[in-house]
Amino acid sequence: MAASELYIAIALVILWIIALAALVTGKSKRPPHPSKCAMIAMLLVISGIVFGENRVIGYTLIGAGVLLAVFDILKNLKGRS
């Protein structure tokens, strides 16, 4: 087994331990679902990454996704207080 394979195996074991610890100690309460606005923002950012070959389109989609995400965060903060 090469050194790089050993590092990958160790990393996978550590990730499994973290996942099991999260499952065992996790809260029983379900986390809230993302809003529609946040999901659209996420899709815009992913689309910007996919279409990143054309920089104008890629950066425009990423920027629009980030702006929409910030808007959603601010809307949710104002709704709580």
N, C-alpha and C positions, 0 to 999 in steps of 0.2 A: 504494500500500500504506500503510495507516494505521500509526500508531506501535504500537498494540496488536498488530496482525498481525505486525509486525516482531519484537516481543518474543517472541511465541509461536513464530515461526520460529527465532529464535536459541535459545530454550529447547529446542526439538525437536532442533536440530542438536547442541547440547551433550549432550542425553540419548543420542542415537545414538552420539556419540563415547565417552561413558562406558560404554555397553553393549558397544560393540566392544572397548574396552580391557579390560573384564571378561572377555569371551569369549577374548581372545587370551592374557591373563595368568592366567586362571583355573586352579585346581588340577584335576588329572585325577581326584582322589579325589572320589567323590560325597558330598555332605553327608548326614548321617543324617536319616532321616524323622522327622517329629514323632510323638510318642507318641499313643495313643488318648485319653489324658487331656487332652493339649494340644489335640487337634482338637475335643474336646467343649467345652473352654473357649472356643476360638475361635468355635464355632458359637453358644454362649450369648451371647457379646459381640455378635456380628453380629445375633442375634435381638433382643437388647436395643436395638440401634440401630434395627432395622426397626420394632419395636413401641414405639418411644420416644414415640409420641403419647400413650399412657397411661403417665404417669410412674412409677407404682408398679410396673407390670409391666416397663417398660424398665430402670429402675434395679435392680430385683431380678435380672433376667437378667444385666445387666452385672456386678453385684456377685458373683453366683455364678460367672460366667466368670472374673473376676479371682482370686477365692479358689481356684478349681480350678487356674488357671495357676500361682499361687504354690505350691500343694501339689505340683504336678508338678515345678516347679523344685527345691523342697526335696528331693523324693524322688530326683531325678536327681543332685543334689549329694551326698546321702548314699550313693548307690550307687557313686559314683566313688571315694570315699575309704575 
